[in-house]
């Protein structure tokens, strides 16, 4: 697990792990449904199986897209906070230099 300072998990790493898990679920479902389709006795049964796969895949895709969007938004927030902290440190260092130069 990729951790940041303070023990927080990297949001992009967490999203990648969720993606891997979702893909594993999709693969498992695909194998299971393919076996059902192979044994389907009518075209209607095969079509129903195909609809199930399409619906499940669309749901997973939507959840993953939302998670990825949230992770990207959080990454941007963290980058902004890091820049703010860096700017504040730069100002503090400059103030300390001015104090020491004045002495």
Protein Blocks (a to p, Z undefined) as FASTA:
>chain_A
ZZdehhiacfklmmmmmmmmmmmmmmmmmmmmmmmmmmpcbfklmmmmmmmmmmmmmmmm
mmmmmmmmmmmmmmmmmmmmmmmmmmmmmmmmmmmmmmmmmZZ
